[in-house]
Amino acid sequence: SSLIAKIAQQKEKNPSKALTLSGSNAHVYHALYSKDFVQLIVWAMSHYDDDQPLFLSGTATSASDLVRIISGQLGFAAGVTFDNDPTKTSSPSGVQN
């Protein structure tokens, strides 16, 4: 993931400075492991007979929680901030210049 790479690069280049990411931390990510998905599909094929759609989704994780988890796993303690100011320019990678 590019988020993992950005945090790892910041840890390597300047571990005492917080990483600033462009955008909002309001995004929510849904993760579903492929093995879990396969089990849900098999179950649905043999047990689900409703005429309404069945929506399968994983655990919802906010962007800020995801950053906190990744930072912790990588041992990056300087922190990450989100800059949602549209007047600032950022590099294509999303890291503020």
DSSP file with accessible surface (Angstrom, degrees, kcal/mol):
  #  RESIDUE AA STRUCTURE BP1 BP2  ACC     N-H-->O    O-->H-N    N-H-->O    O-->H-N    TCO  KAPPA ALPHA  PHI   PSI    X-CA   Y-CA   Z-CA
    1    1 A S     >        0   0  109      0, 0.0     4,-2.0     0, 0.0     5,-0.1   0.000 360.0 360.0 360.0 144.3    0.0    0.0    0.0
    2    2 A S  H  >  +     0   0   78      1,-0.2     4,-2.7     2,-0.2     5,-0.2   0.829 360.0  59.4 -68.0 -28.7    1.2    3.5   -0.7
    3    3 A L  H  > S+     0   0   24      2,-0.2     4,-2.2     1,-0.2    -1,-0.2   0.931 105.7  47.8 -64.4 -42.8    0.2    4.6    2.8
    4    4 A I  H  > S+     0   0   74      1,-0.2     4,-2.6     2,-0.2    -2,-0.2   0.937 112.6  49.5 -61.6 -44.2    2.5    2.0    4.3
    5    5 A A  H  X S+     0   0   42     -4,-2.0     4,-2.8     1,-0.2    -2,-0.2   0.902 109.3  51.6 -63.0 -42.0    5.3    3.1    2.0
    6    6 A K  H  X S+     0   0   38     -4,-2.7     4,-2.1     2,-0.2    -1,-0.2   0.919 112.7  44.7 -62.4 -44.1    4.8    6.8    2.9
    7    7 A I  H  X S+     0   0    0     -4,-2.2     4,-2.4     2,-0.2    -2,-0.2   0.928 114.2  49.6 -67.6 -41.7    5.0    6.1    6.6
    8    8 A A  H  X S+     0   0   40     -4,-2.6     4,-2.1    -5,-0.2    -2,-0.2   0.907 111.1  49.6 -64.1 -41.0    8.0    3.8    6.2
    9    9 A Q  H  X S+     0   0  101     -4,-2.8     4,-3.1     2,-0.2     5,-0.3   0.906 110.7  49.4 -64.4 -42.4    9.8    6.5    4.1
   10   10 A Q  H  X S+     0   0   31     -4,-2.1     4,-2.7    -5,-0.2     7,-0.2   0.914 110.1  51.4 -63.8 -40.6    9.1    9.2    6.7
   11   11 A K  H  < S+     0   0   90     -4,-2.4    -1,-0.2     1,-0.2    -2,-0.2   0.907 115.4  42.5 -61.8 -39.5   10.4    6.9    9.4
   12   12 A E  H  < S+     0   0  167     -4,-2.1    -2,-0.2    -5,-0.2    -1,-0.2   0.921 122.5  36.6 -73.3 -44.1   13.6    6.3    7.4
   13   13 A K  H  < S-     0   0  161     -4,-3.1    -2,-0.2     1,-0.2    -3,-0.2   0.892 140.3  -1.8 -78.4 -45.6   14.2    9.9    6.2
   14   14 A N    ><  +     0   0   65     -4,-2.7     3,-1.7    -5,-0.3    -1,-0.2  -0.524  63.6 175.8-150.6  76.4   13.0   11.9    9.3
   15   15 A P  T 3  S+     0   0   76      0, 0.0    63,-0.4     0, 0.0    62,-0.2   0.664  80.1  53.9 -65.6 -15.3   11.7    9.8   12.1
   16   16 A S  T 3  S+     0   0  105     -6,-0.1     2,-0.4    61,-0.1    -5,-0.1   0.526  94.1  81.1 -96.7  -4.5   11.2   12.7   14.5
   17   17 A K  S <  S-     0   0  126     -3,-1.7    61,-0.2    -7,-0.2    -3,-0.1  -0.860  83.7-116.9-104.8 133.7    9.0   14.8   12.2
   18   18 A A        -     0   0   35     -2,-0.4     2,-0.4    60,-0.2    62,-0.2  -0.317  28.3-120.5 -63.8 144.9    5.3   14.1   11.8
   19   19 A L  E     -a   80   0A   3     60,-2.5    62,-2.9    76,-0.0     2,-0.6  -0.746  21.8-150.6 -86.7 131.9    4.2   13.0    8.3
   20   20 A T  E     -a   81   0A  42     -2,-0.4    76,-1.7    60,-0.2     2,-0.4  -0.933  10.9-167.1-108.0 121.9    1.6   15.3    6.7
   21   21 A L  E     -aB  82  95A  12     60,-3.1    62,-2.9    -2,-0.6    74,-0.2  -0.867  21.0-122.3-105.3 139.7   -0.8   13.7    4.3
   22   22 A S  E    S+a   83   0A  45     72,-2.9    62,-0.2    -2,-0.4     2,-0.2  -0.500  72.5  33.4 -78.3 149.6   -3.0   15.7    2.0
   23   23 A G  S    S-     0   0   25     60,-2.5     2,-0.2    -2,-0.2    62,-0.1  -0.474  94.0 -49.4 103.6-173.8   -6.8   15.2    2.3
   24   24 A S        -     0   0   34     -2,-0.2     3,-0.5    60,-0.1    59,-0.1  -0.634  27.5-141.3 -99.4 154.4   -9.2   14.4    5.0
   25   25 A N  S    S+     0   0   72     -2,-0.2    39,-0.9     1,-0.2    38,-0.5   0.195  83.0  95.9 -95.6  18.3   -9.0   11.6    7.6
   26   26 A A        +     0   0   71     37,-0.1    -1,-0.2    36,-0.1    -3,-0.0   0.572  54.3 112.7 -85.3  -8.1  -12.8   11.1    7.2
   27   27 A H        -     0   0  109     -3,-0.5    36,-2.4    35,-0.1     2,-0.4  -0.298  55.0-150.1 -65.2 149.1  -12.5    8.3    4.7
   28   28 A V  E     -C   62   0B  79     34,-0.2     2,-0.4    35,-0.1    34,-0.2  -0.982   6.2-155.8-122.7 131.5  -13.5    4.8    5.8
   29   29 A Y  E     -C   61   0B 115     32,-3.3    32,-2.8    -2,-0.4     2,-0.5  -0.850   3.8-149.6-106.7 144.7  -11.9    1.7    4.4
   30   30 A H  E     -C   60   0B 119     -2,-0.4     2,-0.4    30,-0.2    30,-0.2  -0.962  13.6-169.0-115.5 123.9  -13.6   -1.7    4.3
   31   31 A A  E     +C   59   0B  63     28,-1.6    28,-1.5    -2,-0.5     2,-0.4  -0.938  10.5 171.9-116.2 133.6  -11.4   -4.8    4.6
   32   32 A L        -     0   0   63     -2,-0.4     2,-0.1    26,-0.2    26,-0.1  -0.965  30.4-127.8-140.4 119.8  -12.5   -8.3    3.9
   33   33 A Y     >  -     0   0  180     -2,-0.4     4,-2.4     1,-0.1     3,-0.2  -0.410  19.7-124.9 -68.0 143.4  -10.1  -11.2    3.7
   34   34 A S  H  > S+     0   0   92      1,-0.2     4,-2.5     2,-0.2     5,-0.2   0.875 110.0  52.8 -60.6 -38.0  -10.4  -13.3    0.6
   35   35 A K  H  > S+     0   0  164      1,-0.2     4,-2.1     2,-0.2    -1,-0.2   0.898 110.2  48.3 -65.5 -38.9  -10.8  -16.6    2.6
   36   36 A D  H  > S+     0   0   70      2,-0.2     4,-2.3     1,-0.2    -2,-0.2   0.904 110.4  52.3 -64.6 -40.5  -13.7  -15.0    4.6
   37   37 A F  H  X S+     0   0   94     -4,-2.4     4,-2.5     2,-0.2    -2,-0.2   0.927 108.3  50.2 -61.9 -43.9  -15.2  -13.8    1.3
   38   38 A V  H  X S+     0   0   86     -4,-2.5     4,-2.6     1,-0.2     5,-0.2   0.928 110.2  50.2 -61.5 -43.2  -15.1  -17.3   -0.2
   39   39 A Q  H  X S+     0   0  133     -4,-2.1     4,-2.5     1,-0.2    -1,-0.2   0.900 110.6  49.9 -63.4 -39.2  -16.7  -18.7    2.9
   40   40 A L  H  X S+     0   0   61     -4,-2.3     4,-2.8     2,-0.2    -1,-0.2   0.906 110.7  49.4 -65.5 -40.3  -19.5  -16.1    2.7
   41   41 A I  H  X S+     0   0   61     -4,-2.5     4,-2.6     2,-0.2    -2,-0.2   0.936 111.7  48.2 -64.6 -45.2  -20.1  -16.9   -1.0
   42   42 A V  H  X S+     0   0   89     -4,-2.6     4,-1.5     1,-0.2    -2,-0.2   0.937 113.8  47.6 -61.3 -44.0  -20.3  -20.6   -0.3
   43   43 A W  H  X S+     0   0  120     -4,-2.5     4,-2.3    -5,-0.2     5,-0.5   0.942 112.3  49.2 -61.6 -46.0  -22.7  -20.0    2.6
   44   44 A A  H  X S+     0   0   19     -4,-2.8     4,-1.7     1,-0.2    -1,-0.2   0.891 107.5  54.7 -63.0 -39.1  -24.9  -17.6    0.5
   45   45 A M  H  < S+     0   0  157     -4,-2.6    -1,-0.2     1,-0.2    -2,-0.2   0.853 119.4  32.4 -65.0 -31.9  -25.1  -20.1   -2.4
   46   46 A S  H  < S+     0   0   80     -4,-1.5    -2,-0.2    -3,-0.3    -1,-0.2   0.676 133.9  22.5-100.8 -15.2  -26.4  -22.8   -0.2
   47   47 A H  H  < S+     0   0  119     -4,-2.3     2,-0.7    -5,-0.2    -3,-0.2   0.639  94.6  88.2-124.2 -23.1  -28.4  -20.9    2.4
   48   48 A Y     <  +     0   0   72     -4,-1.7    -1,-0.1    -5,-0.5     6,-0.1  -0.738  34.5 153.0 -91.2 113.8  -29.5  -17.5    1.1
   49   49 A D        +     0   0  156     -2,-0.7    -1,-0.1    -3,-0.0     2,-0.1   0.208  29.3 123.3-123.5  15.8  -32.8  -17.6   -0.7
   50   50 A D        -     0   0   83      1,-0.1     4,-0.1     2,-0.1    -2,-0.0  -0.400  62.3-134.0 -73.5 152.8  -34.1  -14.1   -0.1
   51   51 A D  S    S+     0   0  139     -2,-0.1    -1,-0.1     2,-0.1     3,-0.1   0.492  80.8  91.7 -88.3  -0.5  -35.0  -12.0   -3.2
   52   52 A Q  S    S-     0   0  117      1,-0.1    -2,-0.1     0, 0.0     0, 0.0  -0.655  89.7 -96.4 -91.0 148.5  -33.2   -9.0   -1.8
   53   53 A P        -     0   0   85      0, 0.0     2,-0.6     0, 0.0    -1,-0.1  -0.283  30.6-137.0 -61.4 148.8  -29.5   -8.4   -2.5
   54   54 A L        -     0   0   71     -4,-0.1     2,-0.6    -6,-0.1   -10,-0.0  -0.949  15.3-154.7-109.4 116.0  -27.0   -9.6    0.0
   55   55 A F        -     0   0  176     -2,-0.6     2,-0.5     2,-0.0     0, 0.0  -0.846   6.5-164.0 -96.3 124.0  -24.2   -7.0    0.7
   56   56 A L        +     0   0   56     -2,-0.6     2,-0.3   -24,-0.0   -24,-0.0  -0.917  20.3 155.8-108.0 124.8  -21.0   -8.4    1.9
   57   57 A S        -     0   0   83     -2,-0.5     3,-0.1   -26,-0.1   -26,-0.0  -0.983  29.7-130.1-144.8 160.2  -18.5   -6.0    3.5
   58   58 A G        -     0   0   18     -2,-0.3     2,-0.3     1,-0.2   -26,-0.2  -0.015  53.1 -46.2 -93.3-160.5  -15.6   -6.2    5.9
   59   59 A T  E     -C   31   0B 105    -28,-1.5   -28,-1.6     1,-0.1     2,-0.4  -0.519  55.9-127.6 -72.9 131.1  -14.7   -4.3    8.9
   60   60 A A  E     -C   30   0B  58     -2,-0.3     2,-0.4   -30,-0.2   -30,-0.2  -0.696  30.5-179.1 -82.0 128.5  -15.0   -0.5    8.6
   61   61 A T  E     -C   29   0B  33    -32,-2.8   -32,-3.3    -2,-0.4     2,-0.0  -0.997  22.6-129.0-131.1 127.5  -11.8    1.3    9.6
   62   62 A S  E  >  -C   28   0B  31     -2,-0.4     4,-2.6   -34,-0.2   -34,-0.2  -0.322  24.6-115.0 -71.1 157.1  -11.4    5.1    9.6
   63   63 A A  H  > S+     0   0    5    -36,-2.4     4,-2.6   -38,-0.5     5,-0.2   0.907 117.3  51.9 -58.6 -42.3   -8.4    6.6    7.8
   64   64 A S  H  > S+     0   0   45    -39,-0.9     4,-2.2   -37,-0.2    -1,-0.2   0.902 110.6  47.5 -65.8 -37.8   -7.0    7.9   11.1
   65   65 A D  H  > S+     0   0   68      2,-0.2     4,-2.7     1,-0.2    -1,-0.2   0.904 111.4  51.3 -66.3 -40.9   -7.3    4.5   12.7
   66   66 A L  H  X S+     0   0   49     -4,-2.6     4,-2.7     2,-0.2     5,-0.2   0.928 110.9  47.9 -62.1 -43.9   -5.6    2.8    9.8
   67   67 A V  H  X S+     0   0    9     -4,-2.6     4,-2.9     1,-0.2     5,-0.2   0.917 111.8  50.5 -62.0 -42.9   -2.7    5.3   10.0
   68   68 A R  H  X S+     0   0  154     -4,-2.2     4,-2.3    -5,-0.2    -2,-0.2   0.929 112.1  47.0 -62.1 -43.3   -2.4    4.8   13.7
   69   69 A I  H  X S+     0   0   77     -4,-2.7     4,-2.4     2,-0.2    -2,-0.2   0.943 115.0  44.9 -64.3 -48.6   -2.3    1.0   13.2
   70   70 A I  H  X S+     0   0   20     -4,-2.7     4,-2.2     1,-0.2     6,-0.2   0.929 112.8  51.2 -63.8 -44.5    0.2    1.1   10.4
   71   71 A S  H  X>S+     0   0   11     -4,-2.9     5,-2.6    -5,-0.2     4,-0.8   0.913 111.3  48.8 -58.6 -43.1    2.4    3.7   12.3
   72   72 A G  H ><5S+     0   0   55     -4,-2.3     3,-0.6    -5,-0.2    -1,-0.2   0.913 111.0  48.8 -63.2 -43.7    2.4    1.4   15.4
   73   73 A Q  H 3<5S+     0   0  164     -4,-2.4    -1,-0.2     1,-0.2    -2,-0.2   0.842 115.3  44.6 -66.6 -32.2    3.3   -1.7   13.4
   74   74 A L  H 3<5S-     0   0   52     -4,-2.2    -1,-0.2    -5,-0.2    -2,-0.2   0.513 111.6-120.1 -88.1  -6.4    6.2    0.2   11.7
   75   75 A G  T <<5 +     0   0   50     -4,-0.8     2,-0.8    -3,-0.6    -3,-0.2   0.783  59.4 151.6  73.2  27.5    7.3    1.8   14.9
   76   76 A F      < +     0   0    9     -5,-2.6    -1,-0.2    -6,-0.2     3,-0.2  -0.820  12.8 169.1 -94.5 109.9    6.8    5.3   13.6
   77   77 A A        +     0   0  101     -2,-0.8    -1,-0.1   -62,-0.2     3,-0.1   0.503  53.4  86.4-102.7  -4.6    6.1    7.4   16.7
   78   78 A A  S    S-     0   0   34    -63,-0.4   -60,-0.2   -61,-0.2    -1,-0.2   0.727  90.1-129.6 -73.4 -19.3    6.3   11.0   15.3
   79   79 A G        -     0   0   29     -3,-0.2   -60,-2.5   -61,-0.1     2,-0.4  -0.109   7.8-103.6  96.6 165.7    2.6   10.9   14.2
   80   80 A V  E     -a   19   0A  29    -62,-0.2     2,-0.3    -3,-0.1   -60,-0.2  -0.996  26.4-165.7-132.0 134.8    0.7   11.7   11.1
   81   81 A T  E     -a   20   0A  69    -62,-2.9   -60,-3.1    -2,-0.4     2,-0.5  -0.875  13.9-136.5-117.9 155.3   -1.4   14.8   10.4
   82   82 A F  E     -a   21   0A  55     -2,-0.3     2,-0.6   -62,-0.2   -60,-0.2  -0.943  10.3-161.0-113.3 129.7   -4.0   15.3    7.7
   83   83 A D  E     +a   22   0A  30    -62,-2.9   -60,-2.5    -2,-0.5   -59,-0.0  -0.929  12.8 175.5-113.5 109.5   -4.1   18.6    5.8
   84   84 A N        +     0   0  111     -2,-0.6   -60,-0.1   -62,-0.2    -1,-0.1   0.173  35.8 128.2 -98.2  16.1   -7.4   19.2    4.0
   85   85 A D    >   -     0   0   64      1,-0.2     3,-1.2   -62,-0.1   -62,-0.1  -0.630  44.3-162.0 -78.1 112.2   -6.6   22.7    2.8
   86   86 A P  T 3  S+     0   0  122      0, 0.0    -1,-0.2     0, 0.0   -64,-0.0   0.665  83.8  67.1 -71.5 -12.5   -7.3   22.7   -1.0
   87   87 A T  T 3  S+     0   0  114      2,-0.1     2,-0.3    -3,-0.0    -2,-0.1   0.667  85.9  83.7 -82.5 -15.0   -5.2   25.8   -1.5
   88   88 A K  S <  S-     0   0  111     -3,-1.2     2,-0.3    -5,-0.0    -5,-0.0  -0.619  75.8-134.1 -86.2 147.0   -1.9   24.0   -0.7
   89   89 A T        -     0   0  115     -2,-0.3     8,-0.7     8,-0.1     2,-0.3  -0.741  22.4-171.6 -97.8 150.0   -0.2   22.0   -3.3
   90   90 A S  B     -D   96   0C  47     -2,-0.3     6,-0.2     6,-0.2   -69,-0.0  -0.910  29.0 -96.8-134.6 163.4    1.1   18.6   -2.6
   91   91 A S    >   -     0   0   27      4,-1.7     3,-2.3    -2,-0.3    -1,-0.0  -0.307  45.8 -99.7 -71.9 164.0    3.3   16.1   -4.5
   92   92 A P  T 3  S+     0   0  145      0, 0.0    -1,-0.1     0, 0.0    -2,-0.0   0.783 121.9  63.9 -57.9 -23.2    1.6   13.4   -6.5
   93   93 A S  T 3  S-     0   0   58      2,-0.2     3,-0.1     1,-0.1   -87,-0.1   0.592 115.1-113.6 -78.5  -8.6    2.2   11.0   -3.7
   94   94 A G  S <  S+     0   0   12     -3,-2.3   -72,-2.9     1,-0.3     2,-0.4   0.411  75.7 129.0  92.6  -2.4   -0.1   13.0   -1.4
   95   95 A V  B     -B   21   0A  32    -74,-0.2    -4,-1.7     1,-0.1    -1,-0.3  -0.746  64.2-114.6 -90.0 131.5    2.7   14.0    1.0
   96   96 A Q  B      D   90   0C  35    -76,-1.7   -76,-0.2    -2,-0.4    -6,-0.2  -0.379 360.0 360.0 -66.1 137.0    2.8   17.8    1.6
   97   97 A N              0   0  154     -8,-0.7    -1,-0.1    -2,-0.1    -8,-0.1  -0.532 360.0 360.0 -83.6 360.0    5.9   19.6    0.3
